[in-house]
């Protein structure tokens, strides 16, 4: 039972008022609109002749959960290069994918999925096969080293291309490092953006299944979903800036947003179970009867762990919370000792001899369980599994002796089967993300200040977008999925319009630091010229 519905794109109607009488027409003739004369564009102290971008997915133009040509062409570094070209900037080469499908194939096997598109109700995977071979290597050199998936300490790893195909396809040689290849271009100007984002992002999108590696200074021991220690980040970021500035290059850096404010973590509510839903509503009395056998045990331990579904209002999903005391043995013991439990399981067609089996199953299933609260964040992919039957779990229950129908009934994700850790960011996990992000941003701010670099406060921009909205030209951009205009269909990365905004904020910072006049000369990017989504026909 899928209960989440995405916001539909709404049409915006703009009315134009015409002059309807001779008097209005004569007034316009007497008071013609004055043409705005902008000053000539100048670069100030900046030298854009060799611009290099270093970063991760944002720098690469990653959008709708993929890298593809149209997204790369609208990457903020590419947009900046077009403006830099007006004041001495050189050519800007990107490692373009083969198509607008996104993803990779190895031979004929799809190994990285295509991009997402909006199917009228929500994000869906484009039904097409990628044409970019994962093992193909392009001829460089390149100007855009925005590598999707790259963490701060990855930039200096020799042979990183064997670990990340997005760098592998553009690396100068199999043993190359991202930073080494970038610095070899001898940049006169650079952007360094979203370094540190992936150091917390994989932890967040995995629902906090990784480890917060605070105080572990050896990143070679980290798992792919772990949070990078702030000191490891600081050393990596400092080394990156030093290398890029070694020959006197100037540049601009951006700090990191709180990723938990993005649509990937805010779209799915904690209480999506609708009593008017035909697949869920009729089951509520039976569900409350089942949990009614457990709630006295929960109430004795911690009343907040009791599970009740409302027949008149939306109910929260049931989740596993690994921070709770595990009371599996307590549940099993209490049910085994209950004189009424044999009659309880009899309503499901089970004999009294099944009491130990069912008691242990319920204990193991609900030992660390509660209903979600507004403080919990459900990741975007959870919307597609809430209310569905977990077939693997149902099969396991059948193997333990439950009838198939009953096994399926106890395998409904988020209802009778608690959502696993990978679907939910608990408050403690959100705190770990924020603590690391704050530490990374302190480093970025300190280094930008000490090195005299231009600085973009991307954290504040996205905070504003997630609350009141952020004004860009004629648009108010928000972080709402689909309708907000800023965040793409994957809920994390920006739309092309969002990257246009990012380019403008970069130029604003360059103006303030190096005395250029991109804004005053009317050379900001018109965000309205860039799309918020791509049609499925674009391939």
N, C-alpha and C positions, 0 to 999 in steps of 0.2 A: 504494500500500500504506500504509494508515493504521495506524500502530503505537502511537499514544497512546490510552490508555483512561482516561477520567475516573473519579475516585473516586465510587462510588455513594453516595447518601444512606443512612446506616445508621439503623435504628430504635433508639430508646433506650427500654428497658423499665424502668419504675419500679415497684418492689414496695412494697406497703403492708402493714404488719403490724397486725392487729387484736387486740383484747383477747379472748382465747379462754377465760378462766375468770373466775369470780366474784371471786377474789382480786385479779386485775389490775384489774377494773372498780372494786372498792372503793377500790383505791389511787389510781385516777384521780379518784374523787370526793373523797377526802381531800386530794389535791394538785392542785387544778385549775390549768390554765395561766393565769398572770397576764397580764392585758392590758397591752400596752406603751402607755404614755402619752407621746406626743411633745410637745415644746414647740410653742408657736404659731409659725407661719412668720413671719419678718420679713425685710425687704429690706436691712437694714443701711444703709449709705451709698448704695446704688444706687437710682436712679430709673428704673423700667422703663416709665414711662408712654408713651414713644415708642421702641420697640425697632426697630432697623434692622440687618439682616444684610447684610454685604458679603463676597463671596467668589467662588468658582467653582463647579464641579460638586458638590462635597461640600455646600456651603451650599444649593445648589438642590435637593438630594435625588436627584441623578442616580444611578441604579443599574441593573444589568443592561444597561449600554451605552445607556441612554435616559433621557429625562425623561418622566414620565407621572404621572397624578394621584395614585395610591397612593403612589408614591415621594415626591412633593412633600409630601403630607400627613404623611409620616413623616420629613421632613427635620429635621435637628437644630434649625434655627432655629424651625420650627413647634412642635416639642416643647418647646423653651425658652419660647416665647411662651405656651403653655398653663400653664406653671408661673409665669411672670412675672405672668400675669393674676390669680393668687391674691394678689398683693401690689401691686396698683396698675397692672399692665400693661394697655395698651390693646389694641385690635384688631390683628390681624396678617394682612395681605393678601398673597397670593402670585399670581404670574402663571400660573395653572393651565393645563396642556395640555387638549385637548378630550377625551382618552380615556386608557385604560390600555394602549394599544398602543405609544405612544411614536412618535418620528419625525415627519417633516413630509411633506406633499404640496404640490406646486405645481399647482393644478388637479386633475388626476387622476394626475399623475406623482409617484411616490415619490422624494423627493430626500434624505431622511434615513431610514435603515432603522428598523424597529420594534425593540422591546426583545428581549432574549434570554429564553429559558425553558429549563428543564432537561428534556431529552427522554428521560431514562432512562440515557443514557450520557455526556452532556456538554451544553454550551451550544448552543442552536440559535436561529436567528432566528424570531420569532413569525410564523406564516403568516397575517398579517392586513395590511390596508391602513390606514395612519394616517388620521385625520380632521382633524388640525390643519393648517390652511393656513399655509404659511410666510410669506405676505405679510400675514396678519391682524394688526392692532394692537389690543391690549387697552386699556381705560380704567383709569388708575391713580387715585391713587398706590398704590405698593406698598411693602411692608416688607422683602421678601426680594430682595436684589440678588445672589443667587448665580447667576453666569452661566457655564454650561458652556463651556469652551474659553478663558476669559479669562486672559490673562497679566497680570503686574503692571503693565506700562506701558500696557495696553489701557484701564485704568479711566479714564484722563484723555483718551482720544482722542475728539475731537468727531466725531459721525456714526458711532460704532462700531456702531450698530445696522444699518448697511448692510453691515457685514462679518460680523456675528454675529447670526443670526436669533433666538437666545435673548434677546438684548437688544433687537433690533429690534421684537419683538412687545410689549415693555413700555416702551420709551423714551417720554419725555414729548413729544419732538419729534424730527424726523429728524436734527438737529444735536446732540442731547443727548449727554452723557457719563455713564457709569455712576456715577462719583463725584459729579458734579453733581446727578443725580437723587436719589441717596441722601442727600446733605447737605441738599437742599432740603426733606426731611421733618423737618429740625431734630431729630435724634435726641437722646434723653436717655441712651440706652444702645445699644451696638453690639457685634456680634461681627465679627471680621475673621479669616477662616480660609482656609487653603490658598492664600493669595496667594503666588505663587512656584511652586506645584506644576506648573502648566502651562508654566512657563518652562523646565522640564526634561522634562516628561512626553511631549510630542510627539516630542522627540529620542529618548527611550527607546523608546516604542512603535513608532517607525519603524525601530528597529534601529540608531540612530545615523547615519541618512543625512544629518542636518543638520550644521551647523557649530557648534562651540563658539565663541561670539562674545566670549570674554574679551578685554578691552581695546578692544572696539568700543563706543563710547558712543552710537552713533546707531542706535536700534532701528528706524528707518524703513528701514534697509538689511537687516534680518534676514529670513531665510526662515521659513516657518511651522514648520519642524522644528528651528530653531536653539535653542541654549542662550543665555539672556539673560545679559549681562555683570553681575557682582555689583554694580557701581556703579550701573548703570541700575536694577537691582532696588531697591537701597538708596534711591535718590532717589524712586522711585515709591512704595515702601512708606512712607517718611517723609512724603511729601506726602499720602498717603491718611490716615494716622493724624492728621496735623495738621488736615486738613479735617474729619474726623469729630469731633475734640475741640474744634473752634473755639468752640463755644458751651457748653463745659463738660461734654460728655458723658463718661461713664465707659464702660469696655468690657473685652472679653476678646479676646486674640489667641492663635493657636495656631501652633506651628512646623510644620516639614515633615518627613515621614518619608523614609527612604531608599526610594524607590519600587521599587528593584530587589529588595527583599525581598518584594514582593507577588506574588500568584499568577500575574499576567500574565507574570512573568519566571522563575518557579520551578517551574511545573507540568510543562513539557515537558523531559525529561531530555536531556542531551547525547548519550546513547547509547541511542536508542529502537529500534535495528534488531535485531529478535529473530530468531535463527537458526531458531527453531521456526515462524516465520511461513511459511505455505505459499507466499506470493508472493515472499518474499525468500530464505529458506533455500536452495532449490535453485540459486539464482543465484550463491551465494557462490564456488564454485570458478572460475566464469567471470570474476566480478568481480576475484578475486585474480590471475587470469591477465592481465587487462587492465592492472591497476595494477602487476603485476609487470614490465611493460615500462617503466613510468615510475619505479618505486622506485629503481633504480640511479642515476638522475639526481637524484632527491630526496636520496638518501643522500650523494651527492657534495657537494650544496649544504648540506643541513641534514637530518639523519636524522629529526628530529621531523616532517618533512613527508611521510614515507612513509605510504601508505594500505594498510591490511590489515583485512579483515573476518573476524571470528572465527566458526568453525562451532560453537562450544560456549558462547559467552557473548554478551551484548548488545554491539553495536558502535556506535561514535560515527558521527554523520552527517559528511558531507564538506561543508566550508564554504569560502567565499571570505574570505580575511583580507587586507584592503587594506593592512595594516601590514607585510606580508611583501614582500621584494624580488620584483619581477616577473621570473620566469625563463622567460617565454613563449618568447623567442628561443632560450634555452639548450635547452629541451625540443625545440623544432622542429628545431634544428640537430643535436642528438644523434640524434634519430630518423631524420632524413634521411640521416645518415652511417652508421647502423647496418646492417651486412650482413644481420642477421636480421629486420629490420623488414618487408621484403616478405613473408616467410613468415608473420609475425605477422598482418598484415592479410588474408592469404589465407584464414585460418580464418573470416573474416567474409564471404567471397565477393568480396573486392575485388582487382582486378588490381594488379600492381606499379606501374603508372602512377599509381595513387592514393596512392602514398607521400607526395608533397609535400602533397597535400590533407589527408590524415589527420594527418600530422605537425604541420601548422600548426593544425589544429582542436584537437588535444590540447594543443599549446602555449598557444593562446589560452584554452582552457578551464581548464587546471590551472596556469597561471603563478603564481597567488597562492592556492594551495589547501593545505589541511591538514584532518585530522580534528579535530572539536571536542573540547574537554576540559571537565572539570568547572568550569573558570574561565569558560567561555563561557555566556551566558544566551540561550536560545532563546525568542522571544516566543510568546505563547499561540497566535496564529493559524497558526504554523508547523506545528502538529499536524495541520492539515487538508491540508497539501500535501506533507509528507515522504513520499517513495516514489511520488508521483503523477507522471505524465508531463507535462512542461511542453510543451504543444502548440505554442506559438509557437516555442520553441527547436527542437523537432523539425521543424517546417516549415522553419525556417531551414537546418537541416542537410540536409534533402531538397533544398532549392534549390541547395545547394553540391555536390550529387551523391551523397549517401548514400542507400541504399535506405530505404524508409519504416520497415521493421521495425528496422533498425540505428539509424536516426535516433531512434526512440522509445527504444531500449535505452540510448542515450547521453544521454537527456533525463530520467532519473529523479531528481527533486528530492532532494538530500541524499545521493544514492548515486553516480550517474555524473555528475550535474549539481550542482556545488557550490551550496549555499544562498547566495543573495545577501545583501548587507549588511543589507537590511531585515528579515531573519528572525533575525538574531543580534546580540546586544550583546557586543562584544569587551571584554576587560579594560580596554583603553585608553579605550573609550567609557564603561564603568562608572565609571572614575576621574573622567572629566570631569563626569559627573552628580553624583557624590559631592562633588567639589570645589565645584561651584556650590551644591549643597544646603547644605553646611557654611557657605559664605559667606552665603547667604540667612538661615540660622538665626542666625548671629552678629548680623546686623542686626535680626532680629525680637526676639531676646532683649535686645539693647541698648536698643531703642526701648521695649519693654514695661517694662523696668526704669526707664528715665529718665522715662517718662510715668506711672509708677505704675499700669499696667494689669494686670489679671488675665492669667495666662499658663498655657496648657495645653501640656505637653510631649508632643505627639502623636508625635514621633519615637520617644521611649522606649516609649510605649504600643505602637506597631506593631512595634518591635523585639522587645519581649517577646512579642507575639502571634505573631510569626514564628518564635520559638524554643520557649519553654516554654508559651506560651499566656497569655492575659490573662483574669483572673477578673472576671466581671461578674454579680453576684447569684448565681444557681445555675448559671451557665454558665462554661465555659472556652472562650473564643473564640480561634481561630487564623486565620492567613492562608491556610490550605489552600483550594483551589478546591472549591466545593460543600459539602464536609463541615465546613469550619472555622467557619461561621456569621458571620464578620466581613466577608469580602470577597465581593462579588457576582459574578455569572457572567461579567462582563467582565474579572475578574482585577485590577482597579484600584480601582474605587469600592466604597463600603461597602454592606452590606445594610441594611435598615431596622433590624435589631437592632444593627448596627454604629453607625448614626446615633443610636440610643438611648444606646448607650455614650458616644458623643461628647457628647451633651447632658448626661449625668451628669458627665463630666469638666469640661465648661464650668461647670456649677453648683458643682462642688467648688472650682474656681479662684475663682469669684465669692465663695463663702463665705470663702475664705482671704484675699482681698484687701479685700473691702468689708464684711465682718462679717455677711453674711446667714447663714441657717441652713437652706438647702434640704436638705442631707444630714441634719442633726440632727433636723429636723422630719419626717423620713420622706417627703420630697417628691421623691426621685430617681425617675426613670422606671424602671419594671420592664421590663428588656430582653426578658424572656421573653414579653411581650405583643406583640412585634413580629416579623414574619416574616423568614426568611432567604432566601426565594424566593417568587415569585408563580406561580400556575398559569396555563397557557395559556388557560384559560377566562375569566380576568379581562381584559376588553377594554373 
